[in-house]
Amino acid sequence: MRVLYSIVFVLVIPLILLRLIWRGSRASAYFKRWDERFGITPAPSSDKPVIWLHAVSVGEVEAARPLVSSLRENYSDHQILITTMTPTGSARVRKLYGDDVLHCYLPYDLPFAVRRFLKTANPSVGIIMETELWPNLIHHSAKLNIPLVLANARLSARSAAGYQRIAKLCKQMLQHFSLIAAQSQDDRQRLINLGADKTRVHAVGNLKFEISLAASINEQAEAMRSLWGNRPVFIAASTHEGEDEIILNASRRIRAEFPDLLLIIVPRHPERFDRVAALSQRAGFKILRRSENGMCTKAIQVLVVDTMGELPLFYGSSDVAFVGGSLVPSGGHNLLEPAELGRAVLIGPHYFNFNEISQQFIQAKAAIQIDSSETLAEAVIDLLSHPQKRAAMGEAGKNLIEHSKGASNRLLNLIKRHINVG
């Protein structure tokens, strides 16, 4: 089945290139570094052994931060290579680590590309974040005797049902992993049901709870907030196509109760910045784009954040935070950043990518689930009207995060116990 998969992958290379061109027309970074996507990467700059960690995009790069820190501390005689798939993930790696780590894109899962990449990088171990199961990457790592770790692995019931259609291939892939660190017991059991060796699968918790925001964030947020005047602030973060209209409609109803409301919209993908700004203007709102560096006066009704890497700052500047990708079936995004900053959090019904975390927050009364423009407006109005309720939700979220930490230490201990890093 892997051979058939590889043949199909080779045949669709023209479509892959067209997709790169299409994405490049929206975000120019996709036009760059195509050689890396086909396995042509520079060799490590020293003779130090390499620990390779793969994090698809920004979320995984952030989740891996405590692990990367521990690896650098415990394996100081190694180089760390971090691969990503997206330009935003790449930019985040560069911003966090500069030249202190090696970095390139992970190549497409073509046999010749992954083989070239693995032989050039020559890692002593590979750590793959989340559930990135690429048949050729895993197969050729095994052929080259590179031990693999699947870290922070999650597998929803929906995804597990999909993988069952290729159960034989999944079993082959999962059994190549020397260690699988699942987020929960449910994830562990689903992975075992798919064919993973149960002696190698451990439930260690979710690395994303190991959130570590700069101590200066709150201070910077307060300084920014003071420039806006004494007005209520509602942020809709990581929004996807189809959500912005819902949020803008909700803001009209909220504004009836709070006329000086400032709505902050942070689109998830840079290629949507222009569209969201235009949509807000067409809806009749007075807007400011963050990139314009203008004054956010009381006349500004919508602030569109069209810059990267500033989301925690704007979470810290808000009263109520909606986490996007959840009003449309995109699976939601990480709600831990606003929670760590003590904000009242709202999410939509489609949070299957963060099911366990979201359920924990809802049960702890640290988050509220909404399902429409109407219920979103009602929840924001209620929270803006009751500061004590906002504060209680924020405190519940911070407590839940604090009591859920420790996954990175448990994972590192398992790596030390089960894998010869070299």
Disulfide bonds with the S-S distance in Angstrom:
none
